[in-house]
Amino acid sequence: MWECDLNDWEWILSVNIMRVIHGLRSFVPLLLEQGEEGQIVNTSSGNGGRSPTRGLPIYARELVLGAMGEAGK
């Protein structure tokens, strides 16, 4: 974690987490307007529950995306 540059952290979090937030903010209102049930599917590599072998920023991304998916159920 201390070896990863802060700019790298910001880029990884912005690209990988904020894209999901922007997508949700764009599509949830459209789904609600239709008045029917719908689903949004976000995918990740599934490494959130494993040891951070690819680096902590990626591990953190996977955990956040997994938590966002669970919260939206």
MODELLER restraints for C-alpha pairs under 7 A, 6 or more apart:
rsr = mdl.restraints
at = mdl.atoms
rsr.add(forms.Gaussian(group=physical.xy_distance, feature=features.Distance(at['CA:1:A'], at['CA:56:A']), mean=6.08, stdev=0.5))
rsr.add(forms.Gaussian(group=physical.xy_distance, feature=features.Distance(at['CA:9:A'], at['CA:57:A']), mean=6.15, stdev=0.5))
rsr.add(forms.Gaussian(group=physical.xy_distance, feature=features.Distance(at['CA:12:A'], at['CA:57:A']), mean=6.75, stdev=0.5))
rsr.add(forms.Gaussian(group=physical.xy_distance, feature=features.Distance(at['CA:13:A'], at['CA:61:A']), mean=6.67, stdev=0.5))
rsr.add(forms.Gaussian(group=physical.xy_distance, feature=features.Distance(at['CA:16:A'], at['CA:61:A']), mean=6.62, stdev=0.5))
rsr.add(forms.Gaussian(group=physical.xy_distance, feature=features.Distance(at['CA:17:A'], at['CA:61:A']), mean=6.63, stdev=0.5))
rsr.add(forms.Gaussian(group=physical.xy_distance, feature=features.Distance(at['CA:17:A'], at['CA:65:A']), mean=6.81, stdev=0.5))
rsr.add(forms.Gaussian(group=physical.xy_distance, feature=features.Distance(at['CA:31:A'], at['CA:38:A']), mean=6.38, stdev=0.5))
rsr.add(forms.Gaussian(group=physical.xy_distance, feature=features.Distance(at['CA:44:A'], at['CA:62:A']), mean=6.40, stdev=0.5))
rsr.add(forms.Gaussian(group=physical.xy_distance, feature=features.Distance(at['CA:46:A'], at['CA:62:A']), mean=6.65, stdev=0.5))
rsr.add(forms.Gaussian(group=physical.xy_distance, feature=features.Distance(at['CA:47:A'], at['CA:59:A']), mean=6.55, stdev=0.5))
rsr.add(forms.Gaussian(group=physical.xy_distance, feature=features.Distance(at['CA:47:A'], at['CA:62:A']), mean=6.08, stdev=0.5))
rsr.add(forms.Gaussian(group=physical.xy_distance, feature=features.Distance(at['CA:48:A'], at['CA:59:A']), mean=5.53, stdev=0.5))
rsr.add(forms.Gaussian(group=physical.xy_distance, feature=features.Distance(at['CA:48:A'], at['CA:62:A']), mean=4.37, stdev=0.5))
rsr.add(forms.Gaussian(group=physical.xy_distance, feature=features.Distance(at['CA:48:A'], at['CA:63:A']), mean=4.55, stdev=0.5))
rsr.add(forms.Gaussian(group=physical.xy_distance, feature=features.Distance(at['CA:52:A'], at['CA:59:A']), mean=5.25, stdev=0.5))
